[in-house]
Amino acid sequence: MPDDRYTLRKDPDGTWRVVDIFTDLPAVVHSQVMILMDMEEADDIVDLLNTLDRKRRAEQAP
């Protein structure tokens, strides 16, 4: 979706990371940096984080 906050990025070593598009930094979940993942795992985390972010923004909307 165009308003998603998180995206996948493939690293040169073939692993994947979850990136916050607002900061261009890897996402951090429970003190764990979202890097060095296989594509399926990273894609699942992107979906989850974007869902949680959309829910948070909807709750904050006037």
Phi, psi and omega per residue, in radians:
M1 nan 2.631 -3.084
P2 -1.173 -0.400 -3.118
D3 -1.734 0.247 3.116
D4 -1.173 2.477 3.137
R5 -1.574 -0.492 -3.039
Y6 -1.998 2.576 3.134
T7 -2.528 2.928 3.084
L8 -1.597 2.607 2.994
R9 -2.484 2.271 3.120
K10 -1.539 2.296 3.116
D11 -1.570 2.786 -3.112
P12 -0.992 -0.464 -3.125
D13 -1.445 0.035 3.108
G14 1.623 -0.107 3.074
T15 -1.513 3.004 -3.084
W16 -2.119 2.716 3.067
R17 -2.329 2.729 3.041
V18 -1.774 2.173 -3.042
V19 -2.045 2.383 3.010
D20 -1.419 2.008 -3.037
I21 -1.219 -0.324 3.115
F22 -1.333 -0.568 -3.113
T23 -1.876 -0.282 -3.046
D24 1.070 0.460 3.102
L25 -1.992 2.745 3.060
P26 -1.078 2.498 3.076
A27 -1.197 2.669 3.093
V28 -2.181 2.204 3.134
V29 -2.201 2.082 -3.117
H30 0.872 0.858 3.117
S31 1.179 0.144 3.140
Q32 -1.821 2.124 3.108
V33 -1.343 2.278 -3.030
M34 -1.479 1.247 3.118
I35 -2.306 2.976 3.061
L36 1.025 0.751 -3.114
M37 -1.953 2.799 2.981
D38 -1.399 2.864 -3.011
M39 -1.079 -0.730 -3.137
E40 -1.064 -0.814 -3.132
E41 -1.098 -0.810 -3.134
A42 -1.099 -0.711 3.133
D43 -1.117 -0.723 3.089
D44 -1.079 -0.716 -3.135
I45 -1.198 -0.694 3.068
V46 -1.011 -0.824 3.131
D47 -1.036 -0.812 -3.129
L48 -1.109 -0.851 -3.112
L49 -1.113 -0.682 3.107
N50 -1.166 -0.664 3.081
T51 -1.100 -0.815 3.132
L52 -1.117 -0.668 3.140
D53 -1.176 -0.745 3.100
R54 -1.079 -0.717 3.126
K55 -1.110 -0.783 3.133
R56 -1.061 -0.773 -3.135
R57 -1.160 -0.664 3.127
A58 -1.126 -0.651 3.128
E59 -1.217 -0.475 -3.131
Q60 -1.552 -0.202 -3.100
A61 -1.167 2.499 -3.126
P62 -1.162 nan nan
